[in-house]
């Protein structure tokens, strides 16, 4: 298939997945292919992906930390507090 027609490629991959669970590793793989197709298209046209998606909306993007999960055993509350402090010390102002 033509990688520059990435919407068509994505729809074909998704349509062929009708008989499978659309979650977990499968969706992560589909997502990875989608990102690669955007990258190919951007490199082909010599444009940043934001231009292909309709243009830059902001000059600044405020990053956030994702975490505060996958913690097991011990004092859960203290582990979460310690992890949140790490993100704060790294300069993050919010978490998701």
DOTOR-985465 format. One record per atom (N, C-alpha, C): residue number from 1; atom name; x, y, z. Coordinates in steps of 0.001 Angstrom, whole numbers. Atoms other than C-alpha are relative to their C-alpha. Layout:
<pts>
- i:at:X:Y:Z
- NUM:CA:X:Y:Z
...
</pts>
This chain:
<pts>
- i:at:X:Y:Z
- 1:N:840:-1184:0
- 1:CA:0:0:0
- 1:C:880:1240:0
- 2:N:-723:-1259:60
- 2:CA:1038:3598:-475
- 2:C:30:644:1387
- 3:N:-144:-559:-1344
- 3:CA:2405:4946:2824
- 3:C:-477:1449:70
- 4:N:469:-1382:-1
- 4:CA:1442:8488:1784
- 4:C:-1523:81:108
- 5:N:1457:71:-163
- 5:CA:-2194:7402:1797
- 5:C:-296:-683:1341
- 6:N:-1:696:-1288
- 6:CA:-1930:6608:5461
- 6:C:-1400:-182:578
- 7:N:1363:199:-501
- 7:CA:-5638:7076:6230
- 7:C:-598:-1277:-590
- 8:N:473:1224:652
- 8:CA:-6438:4340:3713
- 8:C:670:-1219:618
- 9:N:-734:1102:-619
- 9:CA:-3733:2114:5211
- 9:C:-577:-276:1392
- 10:N:520:157:-1353
- 10:CA:-5042:2739:8735
- 10:C:-1381:-656:-23
- 11:N:1353:566:86
- 11:CA:-8651:2003:7754
- 11:C:45:-1483:-379
- 12:N:-127:1401:408
- 12:CA:-7584:-1239:6071
- 12:C:462:-868:1172
- 13:N:-476:751:-1168
- 13:CA:-5641:-2366:9152
- 13:C:-1120:-155:1022
- 14:N:1063:33:-1010
- 14:CA:-8525:-1481:11438
- 14:C:-1144:-909:-448
- 15:N:1085:832:525
- 15:CA:-11137:-3120:9201
- 15:C:343:-1480:93
- 16:N:-421:1405:-70
- 16:CA:-9130:-6354:9097
- 16:C:77:-522:1429
- 17:N:-70:415:-1401
- 17:CA:-9109:-6390:12885
- 17:C:-1381:-287:591
- 18:N:1365:190:-511
- 18:CA:-12880:-6851:13184
- 18:C:-169:-1291:798
- 19:N:137:1287:-671
- 19:CA:-12477:-10478:14283
- 19:C:899:-152:1229
- 20:N:-949:75:-1103
- 20:CA:-9882:-9663:16946
- 20:C:-344:1038:1054
- 21:N:192:-988:-1068
- 21:CA:-9923:-7848:20254
- 21:C:789:1255:-344
- 22:N:-666:-1274:301
- 22:CA:-9123:-4196:19665
- 22:C:474:626:1302
- 23:N:-555:-523:-1241
- 23:CA:-7031:-3605:22753
- 23:C:1420:-517:164
- 24:N:-1316:499:-384
- 24:CA:-3641:-4134:24302
- 24:C:1054:94:-1076
- 25:N:-1138:38:911
- 25:CA:-707:-5159:22169
- 25:C:-403:271:-1438
- 26:N:435:-229:1385
- 26:CA:-2696:-5172:18940
- 26:C:-148:1490:-281
- 27:N:219:-1428:226
- 27:CA:-3765:-1534:19309
- 27:C:1302:783:133
- 28:N:-1307:-646:-108
- 28:CA:-260:-552:20422
- 28:C:767:-153:-1311
- 29:N:-652:223:1295
- 29:CA:1063:-2102:17206
- 29:C:-605:856:-1090
- 30:N:673:-827:1002
- 30:CA:-1538:-340:15080
- 30:C:400:1471:183
- 31:N:-418:-1366:-308
- 31:CA:-639:2927:16810
- 31:C:1426:261:-472
- 32:N:-1397:-148:431
- 32:CA:3076:2377:16124
- 32:C:86:136:-1517
- 33:N:10:-95:1468
- 33:CA:2368:1828:12432
- 33:C:-549:1354:-430
- 34:N:575:-1307:319
- 34:CA:195:4964:12337
- 34:C:1031:1113:186
- 35:N:-1044:-1003:-252
- 35:CA:3002:7031:13882
- 35:C:1078:-74:-1080
- 36:N:-1012:167:1052
- 36:CA:5484:5574:11374
- 36:C:-491:565:-1326
- 37:N:548:-541:1251
- 37:CA:3171:6498:8487
- 37:C:10:1529:4
- 38:N:-85:-1462:-105
- 38:CA:2926:10098:9715
- 38:C:1445:455:-192
- 39:N:-1415:-340:131
- 39:CA:6726:10158:9989
- 39:C:452:-83:-1454
- 40:N:-344:157:1424
- 40:CA:7126:8861:6421
- 40:C:-549:1168:-808
- 41:N:644:-1089:739
- 41:CA:4675:11455:5120
- 41:C:707:1329:271
- 42:N:-703:-1234:-340
- 42:CA:6415:14283:6991
- 42:C:1361:90:-664
- 43:N:-1321:9:640
- 43:CA:9833:13260:5702
- 43:C:-122:142:-1518
- 44:N:194:-63:1449
- 44:CA:8531:12830:2147
- 44:C:-263:1438:-453
- 45:N:357:-1367:374
- 45:CA:7045:16334:2045
- 45:C:912:1049:627
- 46:N:-916:-931:-655
- 46:CA:9784:17873:4207
- 46:C:-733:956:935
- 47:N:817:-828:-883
- 47:CA:7192:19161:6686
- 47:C:-92:-615:1386
- 48:N:260:555:-1328
- 48:CA:6701:18845:10418
- 48:C:-1421:-569:42
- 49:N:1302:659:-93
- 49:CA:3774:16653:11411
- 49:C:-1101:999:341
- 50:N:1041:-975:-351
- 50:CA:1947:19646:12911
- 50:C:-550:681:-1252
- 51:N:492:-595:1253
- 51:CA:1743:21136:9386
- 51:C:-939:-953:-725
- 52:N:860:985:649
- 52:CA:268:17914:8041
- 52:C:-1336:-144:727
- 53:N:1218:106:-805
- 53:CA:-2290:17987:10857
- 53:C:-803:1297:36
- 54:N:774:-1237:75
- 54:CA:-3446:21506:10042
- 54:C:707:1238:498
- 55:N:-766:-1171:-409
- 55:CA:-746:23787:11401
- 55:C:248:62:1500
- 56:N:-390:-172:-1399
- 56:CA:900:24798:14629
- 56:C:-1067:801:730
- 57:N:1053:-662:-775
- 57:CA:-1693:25756:17242
- 57:C:556:833:1147
- 58:N:-585:-689:-1135
- 58:CA:646:26972:19958
- 58:C:1516:12:-150
- 59:N:-1462:-69:46
- 59:CA:4242:28115:20242
- 59:C:618:-781:1149
- 60:N:-509:683:-1180
- 60:CA:4570:26334:23597
- 60:C:-943:-1136:366
- 61:N:774:1137:-472
- 61:CA:3422:22910:24710
- 61:C:439:-280:1424
- 62:N:-303:248:-1406
- 62:CA:3208:22358:28445
- 62:C:32:-1509:237
- 63:N:-81:1448:-229
- 63:CA:4510:18834:29141
- 63:C:-567:-374:1361
- 64:N:503:511:-1271
- 64:CA:2996:16726:31893
- 64:C:581:-1382:235
- 65:N:-499:1323:-380
- 65:CA:4089:13634:33759
- 65:C:-1185:-954:71
- 66:N:1016:1036:-126
- 66:CA:2080:10456:33451
- 66:C:542:-1041:963
- 67:N:-476:978:-972
- 67:CA:2342:8147:36390
- 67:C:-985:-198:1115
- 68:N:772:245:-1209
- 68:CA:1136:7399:39867
- 68:C:-873:-1246:-128
- 69:N:649:1299:94
- 69:CA:153:3841:39018
- 69:C:1079:-1066:-142
- 70:N:-932:1126:48
- 70:CA:1803:405:38735
- 70:C:870:-64:1257
- 71:N:-709:66:-1268
- 71:CA:2805:598:42390
- 71:C:-620:-1115:834
- 72:N:501:1150:-751
- 72:CA:2527:-2570:44464
- 72:C:693:-86:1352
- 73:N:-568:319:-1300
- 73:CA:3046:-3456:48101
- 73:C:426:1196:815
- 74:N:-502:-1033:-894
- 74:CA:4231:-1506:51069
- 74:C:-1020:1100:248
- 75:N:838:-1163:-295
- 75:CA:2878:1899:52003
- 75:C:-321:712:-1313
- 76:N:386:-531:1308
- 76:CA:1049:2766:48773
- 76:C:-68:1524:2
- 77:N:144:-1458:-60
- 77:CA:218:6327:49844
- 77:C:1369:670:-18
- 78:N:-1323:-623:-44
- 78:CA:3849:7131:50648
- 78:C:733:-169:-1331
- 79:N:-632:212:1307
- 79:CA:5065:5589:47377
- 79:C:-538:991:-1031
- 80:N:596:-940:949
- 80:CA:2625:7745:45411
- 80:C:452:1434:283
- 81:N:-484:-1330:-377
- 81:CA:3641:10872:47340
- 81:C:1437:188:-472
- 82:N:-1413:-78:411
- 82:CA:7339:10139:46706
- 82:C:113:130:-1523
- 83:N:-37:-73:1465
- 83:CA:6681:9568:42995
- 83:C:-450:1381:-480
- 84:N:491:-1325:386
- 84:CA:4679:12813:42716
- 84:C:1064:1066:250
- 85:N:-1074:-952:-306
- 85:CA:7549:14699:44368
- 85:C:1114:-65:-1045
- 86:N:-1014:144:1057
- 86:CA:9963:13301:41765
- 86:C:-429:800:-1227
- 87:N:492:-747:1172
- 87:CA:7781:14699:38961
- 87:C:68:1499:247
- 88:N:-38:-1427:-335
- 88:CA:7501:18055:40728
- 88:C:1435:516:-48
- 89:N:-1413:-414:15
- 89:CA:11289:18225:41203
- 89:C:586:11:-1413
- 90:N:-436:-4:1396
- 90:CA:11725:17493:37501
- 90:C:-601:1194:-770
- 91:N:572:-1187:623
- 91:CA:9686:20622:36767
- 91:C:-1409:-153:-532
- 92:N:1374:193:448
- 92:CA:6337:19078:35895
- 92:C:-956:686:964
- 93:N:961:-711:-837
- 93:CA:3373:21069:37131
- 93:C:-1331:-720:94
- 94:N:1230:763:-48
- 94:CA:641:18511:36533
- 94:C:272:-1438:-381
- 95:N:-140:1411:362
- 95:CA:147:14775:36119
- 95:C:-1305:-506:-574
- 96:N:1160:718:514
- 96:CA:-2232:12501:34248
- 96:C:205:-1464:235
</pts>
